[in-house]
Amino acid sequence: MTRYETREVHLARRPDGMPVTDDFRMITTSLEPPGPGQVLVRNVLMSVDPYMRVRMAKLPSYPHWELDQVMDGSAIGVVERSEHPDLPVGTVVSHRLGWREHAVLDAGHASTVRHIDGIPLTAHLGVLGMAGFTAYVGLTQIGALTPGESLYVSGAAGAVGSAVGQIARILGAGRVVGSAGTPAKVAYLVDGLGFDGAFDYHVESLSECVATNIPDGIDVYFDNVGGGHLQAALDSMNQHGRIVVCGAIGEYNALRGQPGPSNLIYVLTKRLRMEGFTIREHMAEYPAFVARATTWLLDGQLRSTDTVVSGLESAVDAFRDLLAGRNIGKMLVRLSEDPTPPPDRGAASA
């Protein structure tokens, strides 16, 4: 019986603050061949995401990774051996067994990725994947954005934030403003993605900067950062505004004992609604989102933006760079050769 040698990344210990190399361990292992109803997948791309930092901790009511076990996450790969008729060899699939070069999984846990001319494979982990879907659900269901309303999104140059701004414009937002960590990112939000305004959050008064950029107040705040960004947004929220709590990347490396905003009284006095969510509760709506977002991509309303590094040995550094804000758009790790043809020159990708 042939076994398949591969590499995977394990969580060696729970990080204290910013993760370091010694928190992880690269393991060479061998996989059993796929059994009935299973497939062997060669991973091509894997995603690293901010929520993974929370899974490295051990917090109540949130699933955590076990020590000395392989981590997981979104990935796209190619079926190299199949024991299921619906997924023949060569099929491109998405699945949840990232952080490894190969995976054996039940066919029911893999979804076929259909090639569409003009759309790169990376988009299926970005604006057509969980990042774009998170943005869409946050805007339409949690934030209930309506045409003409103003939107402010923190962490706007990241995978979710960049999708939030673009989708808000498509849905008819009156003004879309985002914050980011460098002048280059700020320029890209406005010139590349069509934001109405953007600013570098490294300022003396974040609250004043938000108010200056959104002088008529915020109707929907999409929070990816937490901390001072939430406090600044609360100062500028309009009455009956909505705060979408998607992430808190500014606090992930210090998950305990962080002080909250000092102006939460505005939730009461401005009659605000503030709600957190996780995308796994909304997966029934994912196919409809993909159909809609694919049309936006093909007609140029939506751009797929990503930062890609190569090799599983680079995955930990890519994750650290993500937490440090060194990416634009979706942070991905390329693990092997892309099986799909390159997109046309006019494709909506960056």
Secondary structure, 3 states (H helix, E strand, C coil): CCCEEEEEEEECCCCCCCCCHHHEEEEEEEECCCCCCEEEEEEEEEECCCHHHHHHCCCCCCCCCCCCCECCECEEEEEEEECCCCCCCCCEEEECECCECEEEEEHHHCEECCCCCCCCHHHHHCCCCHHHHHHHHHHHHHCCCCCCCEEEECCCCEHHHHHHHHHHHHCCCCEEEEEECCHHHHHHHHHHCCCCEEEECCCCCHHHHHHHHCCCCEEEEEECCCCHHHHHHHHHEEEEEEEEECCCCCCCCCCCCCCCCCCCHHHHHCCCEEEECCHHHHHHHHHHHHHHHHHHHHCCCCCECEEEEECHHHHHHHHHHHHCCCCCEEEEEECCCCCCCCCCCCCCEC
